[in-house]
Amino acid sequence: MASDLQTSIMISATGLRVQGARVKVIAENVANANSTADRAGGDPYRRQIITFKNVFDRALKADIVKVHKVVGDKSEFDKAFDPNHPAADPDGYYQKPNVNSLVEMSDMREAQRSYEANLNLIESSRSMMMRTIDMLR
């Protein structure tokens, strides 16, 4: 049976795990920010959005966070004019991915802050456990 401090560490570990998944999705979005279709009329890369959900973990007897799903952003694609582009339509326009680097950097910053908060919580819990053990010696 885990103590409350051990449980808090495990809960924070789930927070680390989902923020890592969030960073992975953001990295995919940033990496594909200029990925267009390879044929005329095709769709370019569609931005991915990750969502979380809380789940009651019976073993921990606490709510933890998990990745709910990763879905494509349904916002419109930008258009650019370049008649020589392989994905250009007969009018010379091609679609660009709906990835906004500013939004991705903002999401990355938020994921980083959340990751650090969970990491600090783990370090605090661990420190409290070590101090308790030192007192009992």
VOGUMAR-337047 format. One record per atom (N, C-alpha, C, CB): residue in one letter; y, z negated, x. Coordinates in steps of 0.001 Angstrom, whole numbers, plus 500000, padded with zeros to 6 digits. Glycine has a CB too. Layout:
- A,Y,Z,X
...
//
This chain:
- M,498823,500000,500841
- M,500000,500000,500000
- M,501247,500000,500890
- M,499995,498779,499041
- A,502124,500937,500598
- A,503324,501116,501415
- A,504412,500137,500992
- A,503840,502561,501310
- S,505166,499676,501997
- S,506306,498817,501688
- S,507443,499672,501145
- S,506764,498023,502945
- D,508470,499018,500642
- D,509624,499755,500125
- D,510291,500580,501220
- D,510637,498790,499506
- L,510343,500040,502427
- L,510954,500794,503526
- L,510125,502024,503880
- L,511116,499900,504761
- Q,508793,501873,503893
- Q,507936,503035,504160
- Q,508099,504072,503050
- Q,506449,502605,504285
- T,508191,503597,501816
- T,508379,504514,500690
- T,509709,505257,500816
- T,508322,503748,499354
- S,510759,504550,501214
- S,512059,505222,501363
- S,511994,506285,502461
- S,513170,504191,501684
- I,511241,506016,503508
- I,511081,507014,504577
- I,510359,508251,504037
- I,510296,506412,505779
- M,509319,508032,503253
- M,508568,509173,502708
- M,509404,509965,501714
- M,507280,508692,502033
- I,510208,509277,500917
- I,511093,509980,499977
- I,512109,510816,500751
- I,511821,508973,499039
- S,512696,510240,501784
- S,513660,510986,502599
- S,512999,512161,503309
- S,514316,510061,503626
- A,511747,511994,503667
- A,511025,513104,504306
- A,510909,514297,503354
- A,509618,512645,504756
- T,510730,514030,502067
- T,510695,515151,501115
- T,512068,515827,501048
- T,510264,514659,499700
- G,513124,515022,501189
- G,514468,515604,501240
- G,514643,516495,502456
- G,515522,514506,501249
- L,514110,516065,503586
- L,514175,516902,504789
- L,513427,518217,504573
- L,513589,516149,506005
- R,512260,518095,503945
- R,511410,519279,503733
- R,512132,520322,502858
- R,510063,518865,503070
- V,512735,519895,501751
- V,513373,520870,500861
- V,514653,521436,501479
- V,513687,520224,499505
- Q,515366,520618,502258
- Q,516558,521157,502908
- Q,516159,522169,503980
- Q,517405,520020,503526
- G,515027,521963,504617
- G,514511,522955,505556
- G,514186,524262,504846
- G,513268,522419,506268
- A,513591,524162,503652
- A,513298,525362,502863
- A,514594,526051,502447
- A,512457,525003,501617
- R,515609,525248,502128
- R,516906,525806,501738
- R,517534,526572,502896
- R,517854,524692,501266
- V,517443,526005,504083
- V,517995,526678,505266
- V,517256,527990,505521
- V,517904,525759,506513
- K,515953,527988,505287
- K,515157,529223,505465
- K,515649,530322,504531
- K,513653,528947,505208
- V,515892,529979,503274
- V,516383,530967,502304
- V,517771,531458,502715
- V,516426,530361,500872
- I,518631,530545,503151
- I,519978,530945,503596
- I,519876,531873,504805
- I,520839,529697,503947
- A,518972,531553,505734
- A,518789,532405,506914
- A,518331,533805,506509
- A,517768,531774,507882
- E,517443,533891,505523
- E,517013,535199,505034
- E,518194,535970,504448
- E,515904,535042,503978
- N,519030,535272,503690
- N,520190,535929,503080
- N,521154,536448,504144
- N,520920,534960,502140
- V,521441,535613,505137
- V,522377,536016,506190
- V,521789,537165,507006
- V,522713,534817,507111
- A,520506,537070,507317
- A,519865,538117,508120
- A,519863,539465,507404
- A,518435,537714,508460
- N,519798,539434,506073
- N,519739,540677,505304
- N,521072,541051,504669
- N,518693,540563,504231
- A,522151,540478,505147
- A,523474,540728,504552
- A,523886,542193,504629
- A,524522,539876,505241
- N,523275,542950,505524
- N,523621,544375,505653
- N,522420,545279,505407
- N,524194,544654,507039
- S,521374,544745,504756
- S,520163,545538,504501
- S,520339,546366,503233
- S,518916,544620,504376
- T,520490,547636,503432
- T,520649,548529,502280
- T,519317,549197,501969
- T,521748,549598,502548
- A,519302,549941,500893
- A,518092,550677,500530
- A,517869,551803,501542
- A,518197,551247,499077
- D,516619,552214,501677
- D,516328,553284,502635
- D,516260,554645,501974
- D,515027,553006,503349
- R,516498,554658,500671
- R,516477,555942,499954
- R,517618,555948,498933
- R,515087,556180,499246
- A,518011,557130,498541
- A,519103,557264,497586
- A,518726,556622,496248
- A,519465,558747,497389
- G,519636,555850,495709
- G,519418,555226,494409
- G,518627,553934,494465
- G,518724,556175,493517
- G,518142,553540,495629
- G,517368,552308,495750
- G,518264,551082,495779
- G,516509,552347,496998
- D,517657,549938,495478
- D,518405,548684,495508
- D,518392,548098,496910
- D,517824,547677,494503
- P,519512,547516,497319
- P,519548,546835,498619
- P,518921,545449,498478
- P,521015,546726,499156
- Y,518983,544689,499567
- Y,518483,543313,499546
- Y,519232,542525,498480
- Y,518638,542638,500941
- R,518482,541738,497709
- R,519096,540880,496687
- R,519100,539441,497197
- R,518331,540985,495319
- R,520258,538802,497145
- R,520408,537412,497595
- R,519418,536508,496871
- R,521851,536914,497362
- Q,518828,535568,497616
- Q,517877,534623,497044
- Q,518568,533271,496843
- Q,516623,534477,497957
- I,518193,532593,495768
- I,518737,531274,495452
- I,517566,530317,495290
- I,519629,531310,494157
- I,517663,529153,495939
- I,516598,528155,495847
- I,517037,527061,494868
- I,516266,527549,497258
- T,516121,526591,494057
- T,516410,525479,493149
- T,515408,524366,493406
- T,516360,525936,491657
- F,515850,523157,493138
- F,515017,521968,493365
- F,514701,521302,492036
- F,515725,520966,494317
- K,513694,520458,492059
- K,513390,519638,490885
- K,512886,518290,491385
- K,512330,520334,489946
- N,513086,517283,490559
- N,512535,515984,490928
- N,511190,515805,490244
- N,513505,514832,490548
- V,510278,515201,490964
- V,508911,515005,490502
- V,508543,513545,490755
- V,507912,515985,491225
- F,507895,512940,489783
- F,507444,511572,489996
- F,506145,511603,490797
- F,507247,510828,488640
- D,506163,510950,491941
- D,504984,510885,492808
- D,504265,509575,492500
- D,505376,510982,494340
- R,503047,509701,491974
- R,502290,508497,491588
- R,501928,507635,492794
- R,501015,508894,490843
- A,501616,508252,493902
- A,501233,507489,495093
- A,502403,506645,495610
- A,500738,508439,496197
- L,503596,507236,495591
- L,504783,506514,496060
- L,505430,505670,494972
- L,505796,507489,496603
- K,505081,506000,493729
- K,505718,505370,492563
- K,507232,505550,492627
- K,505360,503862,492490
- A,507627,506770,492877
- A,509053,507079,492994
- A,509279,508564,492724
- A,509591,506693,494399
- D,510523,508890,492397
- D,510893,510299,492220
- D,511134,510915,493586
- D,512157,510446,491317
- I,510563,512086,493784
- I,510784,512838,495020
- I,511324,514212,494647
- I,509467,512960,495864
- V,511818,514918,495619
- V,512371,516244,495376
- V,511417,517297,495926
- V,513775,516385,496016
- K,511282,518372,495163
- K,510456,519505,495585
- K,511210,520792,495286
- K,509064,519495,494870
- V,510785,521855,495949
- V,511353,523166,495647
- V,510813,523600,494297
- V,511011,524218,496760
- H,511707,523944,493378
- H,511282,524409,492062
- H,510914,525887,492130
- H,512391,524174,491011
- K,511885,526688,492543
- K,511583,528109,492723
- K,512690,528791,493525
- K,511406,528804,491355
- V,512349,529943,494011
- V,513313,530803,494708
- V,513440,532061,493864
- V,512858,531136,496204
- V,514657,532317,493405
- V,514886,533463,492518
- V,515958,534369,493098
- V,515292,532993,491106
- G,515950,535584,492656
- G,516963,536540,493092
- G,518262,536339,492336
- G,516467,537968,492907
- D,519366,536416,493046
- D,520698,536319,492446
- D,520952,537596,491648
- D,521810,536105,493542
- K,521267,537447,490370
- K,521428,538612,489503
- K,522846,539175,489475
- K,521017,538257,488116
- S,523681,538729,490402
- S,525045,539264,490429
- S,525021,540729,490878
- S,525950,538420,491375
- E,526103,541403,490580
- E,526203,542840,490869
- E,526234,543105,492382
- E,527466,543430,490206
- F,525730,544258,492745
- F,525828,544702,494141
- F,527211,545305,494370
- F,524706,545740,494486
- D,527695,545171,495591
- D,528942,545849,495964
- D,528624,547316,496231
- D,529609,545178,497223
- K,529662,548140,496144
- K,529489,549560,496443
- K,530387,549931,497606
- K,529804,550440,495204
- A,529912,550876,498393
- A,530704,551385,499503
- A,530595,552902,499515
- A,530234,550778,500860
- F,531638,553534,500030
- F,531646,554992,500075
- F,531279,555464,501470
- F,533022,555550,499659
- D,530180,556197,501563
- D,529759,556819,502817
- D,528768,557924,502463
- D,529121,555764,503810
- P,529254,559143,502312
- P,528366,560241,501884
- P,527214,560508,502850
- P,529169,561508,501717
- N,527328,560061,504093
- N,526271,560302,505077
- N,525212,559199,505111
- N,526880,560449,506445
- H,525401,558150,504335
- H,524428,557042,504327
- H,523140,557499,503633
- H,525023,555780,503607
- P,521956,557103,504160
- P,520691,557535,503547
- P,520521,557079,502093
- P,519535,557017,504363
- A,521187,556002,501710
- A,521051,555498,500340
- A,522179,555969,499429
- A,521008,553985,500348
- A,523032,556868,499919
- A,524176,557321,499120
- A,523721,558166,497934
- A,525152,558124,499989
- D,524392,557944,496803
- D,524104,558750,495621
- D,524848,560092,495732
- D,524515,557989,494317
- P,524702,561000,494768
- P,525375,562310,494872
- P,526891,562214,494999
- P,525040,563148,493669
- D,527487,561103,494526
- D,528943,560926,494647
- D,529341,560333,495999
- D,529457,560028,493521
- G,528382,559964,496840
- G,528680,559427,498163
- G,528730,557912,498238
- G,529967,559966,498627
- Y,528388,557221,497165
- Y,528420,555757,497161
- Y,527014,555187,497352
- Y,529034,555232,495845
- Y,526940,554075,498043
- Y,525671,553352,498162
- Y,525924,551880,497852
- Y,525045,553526,499593
- Q,524873,551180,497463
- Q,524990,549769,497090
- Q,524765,548879,498308
- Q,523983,549414,495976
- K,525572,547828,498366
- K,525454,546847,499447
- K,524862,545562,498874
- K,526845,546572,500120
- P,524183,544776,499691
- P,523593,543515,499202
- P,524665,542596,498606
- P,522854,542786,500350
- N,524243,541746,497669
- N,525178,540818,497023
- N,525262,539496,497797
- N,524747,540551,495563
- V,525191,539582,499098
- V,525268,538402,499966
- V,526710,538248,500444
- V,524282,538522,501184
- N,527282,537069,500212
- N,528619,536735,500691
- N,528452,535730,501826
- N,529528,536159,499534
- S,528812,536127,503017
- S,528608,535260,504186
- S,529331,533927,504055
- S,529075,535965,505445
- L,530485,533934,503412
- L,531243,532690,503222
- L,530476,531705,502335
- L,532621,532993,502602
- V,529872,532216,501282
- V,529071,531372,500382
- V,527842,530845,501122
- V,528640,532170,499112
- E,527228,531713,501920
- E,526027,531290,502662
- E,526374,530202,503676
- E,525377,532498,503382
- M,527497,530345,504356
- M,527904,529321,505330
- M,528232,528006,504632
- M,529120,529802,506145
- S,528822,528085,503447
- S,529112,526880,502674
- S,527814,526183,502257
- S,529958,527229,501431
- D,526854,526975,501792
- D,525542,526413,501423
- D,524840,525816,502640
- D,524649,527497,500780
- M,524978,526490,503782
- M,524357,525991,505014
- M,524954,524648,505405
- M,524530,527005,506162
- R,526253,524537,505276
- R,526933,523282,505610
- R,526461,522150,504691
- R,528467,523454,505503
- E,526328,522462,503410
- E,525862,521470,502447
- E,524426,521055,502756
- E,525961,522020,501015
- A,523574,522022,503092
- A,522190,521709,503461
- A,522147,520859,504715
- A,521381,522993,503670
- Q,523004,521175,505670
- Q,523064,520398,506916
- Q,523463,518959,506636
- Q,524056,521035,507906
- R,524470,518760,505794
- R,524922,517401,505455
- R,523818,516620,504745
- R,526184,517457,504567
- S,523148,517262,503833
- S,522070,516587,503115
- S,520920,516247,504061
- S,521565,517464,501957
- Y,520620,517175,504960
- Y,519550,516933,505937
- Y,519906,515735,506809
- Y,519310,518190,506817
- E,521141,515712,507289
- E,521584,514601,508133
- E,521572,513279,507382
- E,522978,514873,508669
- A,521955,513293,506108
- A,521937,512063,505307
- A,520513,511537,505186
- A,522538,512313,503903
- N,519560,512428,504927
- N,518159,512002,504835
- N,517649,511494,506177
- N,517278,513158,504344
- L,518046,512163,507234
- L,517636,511748,508578
- L,518212,510367,508919
- L,518090,512791,509626
- N,519467,510137,508576
- N,520080,508826,508813
- N,519387,507735,508009
- N,521569,508862,508462
- L,518986,508074,506800
- L,518285,507094,505980
- L,516939,506721,506604
- L,518079,507637,504562
- I,516252,507701,507145
- I,514977,507430,507819
- I,515210,506545,509037
- I,514282,508751,508237
- E,516230,506874,509816
- E,516524,506069,511002
- E,516905,504640,510636
- E,517645,506711,511807
- S,517682,504467,509567
- S,518070,503125,509121
- S,516855,502331,508655
- S,519106,503213,507991
- S,516001,502960,507873
- S,514798,502282,507382
- S,513891,501890,508546
- S,514033,503183,506390
- R,513746,502803,509482
- R,512913,502528,510658
- R,513498,501383,511474
- R,512779,503787,511535
- S,514793,501384,511648
- S,515456,500321,512387
- S,515270,498975,511694
- S,516942,500633,512547
- M,515396,498962,510371
- M,515188,497721,509614
- M,513765,497218,509777
- M,515500,497934,508127
- M,512798,498138,509756
- M,511396,497741,509934
- M,511184,497164,511329
- M,510451,498946,509703
- M,511761,497788,512344
- M,511586,497309,513722
- M,512240,495941,513921
- M,512175,498322,514719
- R,513399,495745,513332
- R,514072,494443,513448
- R,513271,493353,512750
- R,515490,494514,512856
- T,512668,493693,511628
- T,511828,492726,510911
- T,510623,492351,511764
- T,511365,493301,509547
- I,510005,493348,512385
- I,508846,493086,513259
- I,509267,492230,514446
- I,508214,494415,513755
- D,510427,492525,515022
- D,510924,491705,516147
- D,511156,490252,515737
- D,512229,492296,516699
- M,511668,490045,514543
- M,511910,488681,514069
- M,510617,487907,513876
- M,512685,488709,512768
- L,509543,488598,513494
- L,508264,487932,513227
- L,507502,487595,514507
- L,507401,488809,512338
- R,507912,488123,515649
- R,507212,487848,516913
- R,507491,486456,517411
- R,507609,488852,517972
//
